[in-house]
């Protein structure tokens, strides 16, 4: 079974960004987080397929 979700740390590593960036800016950049749990124990995770699709959308058209 392939992985469906990535943790914020895994997402940051995949995107070559910092973990604080993922928590602060990912949603504003159009990368929707999923929250598992509630309160201080809540974990943000990101769907692998959505992260990959988001990366593809960031591609600059070359000339």
N, C-alpha and C positions, 0 to 999 in steps of 0.2 A: 504494500500500500504506500503510495507516495504521500509526501507531506502536503497537507492542505493549507496550514497556517504557519506563519513565521512569527517569532517573538519580536519585540521592538529591537532587541539587540541583534538578532539575526537579520532583520530588515535593514538596520543601519549598516551592518557589514556588507550585505548584498549591494546596497546603494553607495557604499564607500562614503557614508555620512556619519555624523556622530549620533549617539543615542539621544542626547538632548534635542538635536534637530528633529529626530523622528517624533519625539513627544510634543515638541513645540510647533513644528512647521509642516509636518506631513499632511495633516488634514487640510491646511490652508493651501497646500500645493496640489491638492486634488487626490491624495492617497487616503482612502477611507479606512480608519481603524475599526476593529471589532473589539468590544469590551467584554471580557469574561470575568464574572464575579462582580462584587460591589464594594464600595468604600475603598479603604486603603489597600485592600488585598486584590483589587481589580487588576487584571492583566490586559494590556493592549496587545492585540495580535493583528496581523495583516495577512490577507489571502494571497498565497503565492502567485496565483494566476493574475490577480489584480495588480500586484506589484510589477510583474513582468509586463503586463499591458501598459501600465503607467510609464515604465522605462521606455518602451517602444514609442510612446506618444511624445517623449522628451527629445527624440532624435531630431537633429537639425537637418533640414533638407540641404544637401550639398550642392555646390555649383561648380 
